[in-house]
Amino acid sequence: MPGFVSVFAWRFLYNQDNGLLNKILAGGGIDAVPWLNDPTWAKFSVIAVNVWLGVPFMMVALLGGLQSIPGELYEAAEMDGANAWQRFRHITMPGLSSVSTTVVLLSTIWTFNMFPVIFLLTRGGPGEATQILVTQAYKFSFEVSPRDFAQSSTWGVLILVLLMLFAAVYRRVLRKQGEVW
């Protein structure tokens, strides 16, 4: 499902007056929660939507990683007397390390660039509570008068540098694991 469609669905769910979440809470005798109008709840709401959007990819990637671990390893470990925790710790976790590091890298990059989620859900508000680097760059380019393209491009370069640093650390981790990138 495209991200903007998901965000609009979540915006409907989070609506303070007519949202499904507040209707469910009202059915339990709990007052309506200002999901997108309170800074703390807005941060929680944005994080929840971002996690909800990212989990399917992560689960499919981890499922692929699990399926790539040979079953013979588990059988041999069981024959050697390894319990379930030992099989998980010594076979599953190392087998998923390359997939999980890739998933962490991609989810970090996508979180840095979650502009549609923030912009369509809260527009960086209330106040500046949910503002991130990407929405800040957008704000300087298109929402302030006069437009400040220099500051906006500075934010863009900062995002690039941060992601490059993260990718360099990721590359170093892969080298230590013996996988060359």
Disulfide bonds with the S-S distance in Angstrom:
none
